């Protein structure tokens, strides 16, 4: 399980989630198990600790 350190970084990977960059430049998370789209980050930087698609970090539908 990923833990926030309070120092601007996360220790460990967030499992069961991937992220991709939308055409508008924002990053959006996707649940690997259900395929459901989740939150959008609109500052142009990716989510910390979340694998980018395609990932290969987790098994199929982790």
PDB file as gemmi writes it, atoms N, CA and C in Angstrom:
CRYST1    1.000    1.000    1.000  90.00  90.00  90.00 P 1                      
ATOM      1  N   UNK A   1       0.841  -1.176   0.000  1.00  0.00           N  
ATOM      2  CA  UNK A   1       0.000   0.000   0.000  1.00  0.00           C  
ATOM      3  C   UNK A   1       0.889   1.244   0.000  1.00  0.00           C  
ATOM      4  N   UNK A   2       0.511   2.226  -0.768  1.00  0.00           N  
ATOM      5  CA  UNK A   2       1.278   3.463  -0.851  1.00  0.00           C  
ATOM      6  C   UNK A   2       1.002   4.332   0.375  1.00  0.00           C  
ATOM      7  N   UNK A   3       2.033   4.989   0.834  1.00  0.00           N  
ATOM      8  CA  UNK A   3       1.908   5.884   1.994  1.00  0.00           C  
ATOM      9  C   UNK A   3       2.471   7.249   1.644  1.00  0.00           C  
ATOM     10  N   UNK A   4       1.770   8.298   2.035  1.00  0.00           N  
ATOM     11  CA  UNK A   4       2.301   9.643   1.886  1.00  0.00           C  
ATOM     12  C   UNK A   4       3.327   9.880   2.990  1.00  0.00           C  
ATOM     13  N   UNK A   5       4.432  10.537   2.634  1.00  0.00           N  
ATOM     14  CA  UNK A   5       5.484  10.774   3.621  1.00  0.00           C  
ATOM     15  C   UNK A   5       5.366  12.155   4.254  1.00  0.00           C  
ATOM     16  N   UNK A   6       4.646  13.064   3.595  1.00  0.00           N  
ATOM     17  CA  UNK A   6       4.570  14.430   4.083  1.00  0.00           C  
ATOM     18  C   UNK A   6       5.706  15.294   3.577  1.00  0.00           C  
ATOM     19  N   UNK A   7       6.614  14.697   2.804  1.00  0.00           N  
ATOM     20  CA  UNK A   7       7.763  15.420   2.261  1.00  0.00           C  
ATOM     21  C   UNK A   7       7.666  15.602   0.750  1.00  0.00           C  
ATOM     22  N   UNK A   8       6.466  15.497   0.177  1.00  0.00           N  
ATOM     23  CA  UNK A   8       6.277  15.732  -1.248  1.00  0.00           C  
ATOM     24  C   UNK A   8       6.460  14.515  -2.134  1.00  0.00           C  
ATOM     25  N   UNK A   9       6.529  13.328  -1.524  1.00  0.00           N  
ATOM     26  CA  UNK A   9       6.596  12.125  -2.342  1.00  0.00           C  
ATOM     27  C   UNK A   9       5.848  11.001  -1.639  1.00  0.00           C  
ATOM     28  N   UNK A  10       5.593   9.936  -2.372  1.00  0.00           N  
ATOM     29  CA  UNK A  10       4.833   8.810  -1.864  1.00  0.00           C  
ATOM     30  C   UNK A  10       5.741   7.593  -1.858  1.00  0.00           C  
ATOM     31  N   UNK A  11       5.674   6.803  -0.802  1.00  0.00           N  
ATOM     32  CA  UNK A  11       6.490   5.596  -0.702  1.00  0.00           C  
ATOM     33  C   UNK A  11       5.623   4.410  -1.122  1.00  0.00           C  
ATOM     34  N   UNK A  12       6.020   3.731  -2.202  1.00  0.00           N  
ATOM     35  CA  UNK A  12       5.282   2.581  -2.705  1.00  0.00           C  
ATOM     36  C   UNK A  12       4.357   2.986  -3.841  1.00  0.00           C  
ATOM     37  N   UNK A  13       3.844   1.999  -4.522  1.00  0.00           N  
ATOM     38  CA  UNK A  13       2.981   2.230  -5.678  1.00  0.00           C  
ATOM     39  C   UNK A  13       1.519   2.076  -5.287  1.00  0.00           C  
ATOM     40  N   UNK A  14       0.667   2.818  -5.955  1.00  0.00           N  
ATOM     41  CA  UNK A  14      -0.764   2.674  -5.785  1.00  0.00           C  
ATOM     42  C   UNK A  14      -1.184   1.518  -6.687  1.00  0.00           C  
ATOM     43  N   UNK A  15      -1.745   0.456  -6.127  1.00  0.00           N  
ATOM     44  CA  UNK A  15      -2.109  -0.709  -6.927  1.00  0.00           C  
ATOM     45  C   UNK A  15      -3.554  -0.627  -7.369  1.00  0.00           C  
ATOM     46  N   UNK A  16      -3.847  -1.271  -8.490  1.00  0.00           N  
ATOM     47  CA  UNK A  16      -5.212  -1.312  -9.007  1.00  0.00           C  
ATOM     48  C   UNK A  16      -5.638  -0.030  -9.688  1.00  0.00           C  
ATOM     49  N   UNK A  17      -4.710   0.876  -9.951  1.00  0.00           N  
ATOM     50  CA  UNK A  17      -5.016   2.142 -10.610  1.00  0.00           C  
ATOM     51  C   UNK A  17      -3.969   2.413 -11.683  1.00  0.00           C  
ATOM     52  N   UNK A  18      -4.402   3.007 -12.773  1.00  0.00           N  
ATOM     53  CA  UNK A  18      -3.486   3.509 -13.786  1.00  0.00           C  
ATOM     54  C   UNK A  18      -3.897   4.927 -14.114  1.00  0.00           C  
ATOM     55  N   UNK A  19      -3.048   5.637 -14.828  1.00  0.00           N  
ATOM     56  CA  UNK A  19      -3.386   6.992 -15.225  1.00  0.00           C  
ATOM     57  C   UNK A  19      -2.990   7.206 -16.677  1.00  0.00           C  
ATOM     58  N   UNK A  20      -3.674   8.119 -17.319  1.00  0.00           N  
ATOM     59  CA  UNK A  20      -3.367   8.458 -18.694  1.00  0.00           C  
ATOM     60  C   UNK A  20      -3.573   9.948 -18.879  1.00  0.00           C  
ATOM     61  N   UNK A  21      -2.909  10.497 -19.887  1.00  0.00           N  
ATOM     62  CA  UNK A  21      -3.051  11.928 -20.163  1.00  0.00           C  
ATOM     63  C   UNK A  21      -4.120  12.109 -21.224  1.00  0.00           C  
ATOM     64  N   UNK A  22      -5.088  12.924 -20.908  1.00  0.00           N  
ATOM     65  CA  UNK A  22      -6.187  13.204 -21.819  1.00  0.00           C  
ATOM     66  C   UNK A  22      -5.733  14.174 -22.903  1.00  0.00           C  
ATOM     67  N   UNK A  23      -6.484  14.272 -24.000  1.00  0.00           N  
ATOM     68  CA  UNK A  23      -6.110  15.201 -25.075  1.00  0.00           C  
ATOM     69  C   UNK A  23      -6.008  16.654 -24.621  1.00  0.00           C  
ATOM     70  N   UNK A  24      -6.713  17.026 -23.561  1.00  0.00           N  
ATOM     71  CA  UNK A  24      -6.646  18.407 -23.074  1.00  0.00           C  
ATOM     72  C   UNK A  24      -5.436  18.656 -22.167  1.00  0.00           C  
ATOM     73  N   UNK A  25      -4.580  17.622 -21.959  1.00  0.00           N  
ATOM     74  CA  UNK A  25      -3.365  17.779 -21.165  1.00  0.00           C  
ATOM     75  C   UNK A  25      -3.524  17.405 -19.703  1.00  0.00           C  
ATOM     76  N   UNK A  26      -4.747  17.171 -19.236  1.00  0.00           N  
ATOM     77  CA  UNK A  26      -4.978  16.776 -17.847  1.00  0.00           C  
ATOM     78  C   UNK A  26      -4.760  15.279 -17.684  1.00  0.00           C  
ATOM     79  N   UNK A  27      -4.443  14.859 -16.474  1.00  0.00           N  
ATOM     80  CA  UNK A  27      -4.238  13.443 -16.155  1.00  0.00           C  
ATOM     81  C   UNK A  27      -5.485  12.898 -15.477  1.00  0.00           C  
ATOM     82  N   UNK A  28      -5.885  11.675 -15.856  1.00  0.00           N  
ATOM     83  CA  UNK A  28      -7.064  11.045 -15.278  1.00  0.00           C  
ATOM     84  C   UNK A  28      -6.716   9.637 -14.837  1.00  0.00           C  
ATOM     85  N   UNK A  29      -7.280   9.229 -13.666  1.00  0.00           N  
ATOM     86  CA  UNK A  29      -7.051   7.884 -13.137  1.00  0.00           C  
ATOM     87  C   UNK A  29      -8.143   6.945 -13.632  1.00  0.00           C  
ATOM     88  N   UNK A  30      -7.757   5.658 -13.785  1.00  0.00           N  
ATOM     89  CA  UNK A  30      -8.700   4.614 -14.175  1.00  0.00           C  
ATOM     90  C   UNK A  30      -8.543   3.449 -13.202  1.00  0.00           C  
ATOM     91  N   UNK A  31      -9.662   2.881 -12.763  1.00  0.00           N  
ATOM     92  CA  UNK A  31      -9.648   1.692 -11.918  1.00  0.00           C  
ATOM     93  C   UNK A  31      -9.381   0.493 -12.817  1.00  0.00           C  
ATOM     94  N   UNK A  32      -8.308  -0.275 -12.549  1.00  0.00           N  
ATOM     95  CA  UNK A  32      -7.957  -1.411 -13.401  1.00  0.00           C  
ATOM     96  C   UNK A  32      -8.977  -2.532 -13.328  1.00  0.00           C  
ATOM     97  N   UNK A  33      -9.632  -2.686 -12.203  1.00  0.00           N  
ATOM     98  CA  UNK A  33     -10.568  -3.795 -12.042  1.00  0.00           C  
ATOM     99  C   UNK A  33     -11.862  -3.574 -12.806  1.00  0.00           C  
ATOM    100  N   UNK A  34     -12.403  -2.364 -12.728  1.00  0.00           N  
ATOM    101  CA  UNK A  34     -13.708  -2.095 -13.334  1.00  0.00           C  
ATOM    102  C   UNK A  34     -13.614  -1.274 -14.611  1.00  0.00           C  
ATOM    103  N   UNK A  35     -12.492  -0.612 -14.841  1.00  0.00           N  
ATOM    104  CA  UNK A  35     -12.359   0.259 -16.008  1.00  0.00           C  
ATOM    105  C   UNK A  35     -12.994   1.625 -15.801  1.00  0.00           C  
ATOM    106  N   UNK A  36     -13.554   1.855 -14.616  1.00  0.00           N  
ATOM    107  CA  UNK A  36     -14.234   3.106 -14.325  1.00  0.00           C  
ATOM    108  C   UNK A  36     -13.236   4.253 -14.262  1.00  0.00           C  
ATOM    109  N   UNK A  37     -13.598   5.374 -14.902  1.00  0.00           N  
ATOM    110  CA  UNK A  37     -12.765   6.564 -14.853  1.00  0.00           C  
ATOM    111  C   UNK A  37     -12.959   7.246 -13.516  1.00  0.00           C  
ATOM    112  N   UNK A  38     -11.848   7.755 -12.974  1.00  0.00           N  
ATOM    113  CA  UNK A  38     -11.877   8.348 -11.646  1.00  0.00           C  
ATOM    114  C   UNK A  38     -11.513   9.823 -11.740  1.00  0.00           C  
ATOM    115  N   UNK A  39     -10.832  10.336 -10.761  1.00  0.00           N  
ATOM    116  CA  UNK A  39     -10.571  11.769 -10.664  1.00  0.00           C  
ATOM    117  C   UNK A  39      -9.627  12.273 -11.758  1.00  0.00           C  
ATOM    118  N   UNK A  40      -9.733  13.570 -12.024  1.00  0.00           N  
ATOM    119  CA  UNK A  40      -8.914  14.262 -13.011  1.00  0.00           C  
ATOM    120  C   UNK A  40      -8.039  15.276 -12.286  1.00  0.00           C  
ATOM    121  N   UNK A  41      -6.773  15.339 -12.665  1.00  0.00           N  
ATOM    122  CA  UNK A  41      -5.855  16.307 -12.085  1.00  0.00           C  
ATOM    123  C   UNK A  41      -5.584  17.365 -13.139  1.00  0.00           C  
ATOM    124  N   UNK A  42      -5.965  18.600 -12.857  1.00  0.00           N  
ATOM    125  CA  UNK A  42      -5.960  19.628 -13.899  1.00  0.00           C  
ATOM    126  C   UNK A  42      -4.783  20.585 -13.840  1.00  0.00           C  
ATOM    127  N   UNK A  43      -3.733  20.247 -13.082  1.00  0.00           N  
ATOM    128  CA  UNK A  43      -2.578  21.152 -13.051  1.00  0.00           C  
ATOM    129  C   UNK A  43      -1.493  20.740 -14.049  1.00  0.00           C  
ATOM    130  N   UNK A  44      -1.747  19.695 -14.834  1.00  0.00           N  
ATOM    131  CA  UNK A  44      -0.805  19.292 -15.869  1.00  0.00           C  
ATOM    132  C   UNK A  44       0.271  18.336 -15.420  1.00  0.00           C  
ATOM    133  N   UNK A  45       0.300  17.984 -14.125  1.00  0.00           N  
ATOM    134  CA  UNK A  45       1.294  17.034 -13.625  1.00  0.00           C  
ATOM    135  C   UNK A  45       0.595  15.713 -13.303  1.00  0.00           C  
ATOM    136  N   UNK A  46       1.277  14.582 -13.479  1.00  0.00           N  
ATOM    137  CA  UNK A  46       0.648  13.287 -13.204  1.00  0.00           C  
ATOM    138  C   UNK A  46       0.478  13.037 -11.710  1.00  0.00           C  
ATOM    139  N   UNK A  47      -0.412  12.095 -11.375  1.00  0.00           N  
ATOM    140  CA  UNK A  47      -0.604  11.668  -9.993  1.00  0.00           C  
ATOM    141  C   UNK A  47       0.667  10.969  -9.515  1.00  0.00           C  
ATOM    142  N   UNK A  48       1.010  11.130  -8.239  1.00  0.00           N  
ATOM    143  CA  UNK A  48       2.201  10.497  -7.677  1.00  0.00           C  
ATOM    144  C   UNK A  48       1.908   9.037  -7.349  1.00  0.00           C  
ATOM    145  N   UNK A  49       2.809   8.148  -7.748  1.00  0.00           N  
ATOM    146  CA  UNK A  49       2.720   6.745  -7.370  1.00  0.00           C  
ATOM    147  C   UNK A  49       1.729   5.926  -8.155  1.00  0.00           C  
ATOM    148  N   UNK A  50       1.096   6.493  -9.191  1.00  0.00           N  
ATOM    149  CA  UNK A  50       0.120   5.768  -9.994  1.00  0.00           C  
ATOM    150  C   UNK A  50       0.765   5.437 -11.334  1.00  0.00           C  
ATOM    151  N   UNK A  51       0.693   4.164 -11.747  1.00  0.00           N  
ATOM    152  CA  UNK A  51       1.322   3.718 -12.988  1.00  0.00           C  
ATOM    153  C   UNK A  51       0.669   4.385 -14.198  1.00  0.00           C  
ATOM    154  N   UNK A  52       1.489   4.715 -15.170  1.00  0.00           N  
ATOM    155  CA  UNK A  52       0.987   5.297 -16.409  1.00  0.00           C  
ATOM    156  C   UNK A  52       0.625   4.169 -17.375  1.00  0.00           C  
ATOM    157  N   UNK A  53      -0.407   4.381 -18.173  1.00  0.00           N  
ATOM    158  CA  UNK A  53      -0.820   3.375 -19.155  1.00  0.00           C  
ATOM    159  C   UNK A  53       0.049   3.491 -20.387  1.00  0.00           C  
ATOM    160  N   UNK A  54       0.384   2.387 -21.050  1.00  0.00           N  
ATOM    161  CA  UNK A  54       0.265   1.022 -20.519  1.00  0.00           C  
ATOM    162  C   UNK A  54       1.314   0.808 -19.446  1.00  0.00           C  
ATOM    163  N   UNK A  55       0.966   0.067 -18.391  1.00  0.00           N  
ATOM    164  CA  UNK A  55       1.888   0.001 -17.268  1.00  0.00           C  
ATOM    165  C   UNK A  55       2.749  -1.244 -17.237  1.00  0.00           C  
ATOM    166  N   UNK A  56       2.193  -2.421 -17.056  1.00  0.00           N  
ATOM    167  CA  UNK A  56       3.004  -3.619 -16.906  1.00  0.00           C  
ATOM    168  C   UNK A  56       3.500  -3.802 -15.480  1.00  0.00           C  
ATOM    169  N   UNK A  57       3.155  -2.865 -14.583  1.00  0.00           N  
ATOM    170  CA  UNK A  57       3.562  -2.976 -13.189  1.00  0.00           C  
ATOM    171  C   UNK A  57       2.750  -4.035 -12.473  1.00  0.00           C  
ATOM    172  N   UNK A  58       1.458  -4.055 -12.730  1.00  0.00           N  
ATOM    173  CA  UNK A  58       0.559  -5.007 -12.087  1.00  0.00           C  
ATOM    174  C   UNK A  58       0.175  -6.109 -13.069  1.00  0.00           C  
ATOM    175  N   UNK A  59      -0.415  -7.167 -12.550  1.00  0.00           N  
ATOM    176  CA  UNK A  59      -0.941  -8.213 -13.410  1.00  0.00           C  
ATOM    177  C   UNK A  59      -2.218  -7.705 -14.072  1.00  0.00           C  
ATOM    178  N   UNK A  60      -2.748  -8.472 -15.027  1.00  0.00           N  
ATOM    179  CA  UNK A  60      -3.985  -8.081 -15.697  1.00  0.00           C  
ATOM    180  C   UNK A  60      -5.092  -7.887 -14.668  1.00  0.00           C  
ATOM    181  N   UNK A  61      -5.759  -6.752 -14.728  1.00  0.00           N  
ATOM    182  CA  UNK A  61      -6.858  -6.420 -13.811  1.00  0.00           C  
ATOM    183  C   UNK A  61      -6.468  -6.651 -12.364  1.00  0.00           C  
ATOM    184  N   UNK A  62      -5.385  -6.062 -11.961  1.00  0.00           N  
ATOM    185  CA  UNK A  62      -4.793  -6.238 -10.632  1.00  0.00           C  
ATOM    186  C   UNK A  62      -5.788  -6.257  -9.511  1.00  0.00           C  
TER     187      UNK A  62                                                      
END                                                                             
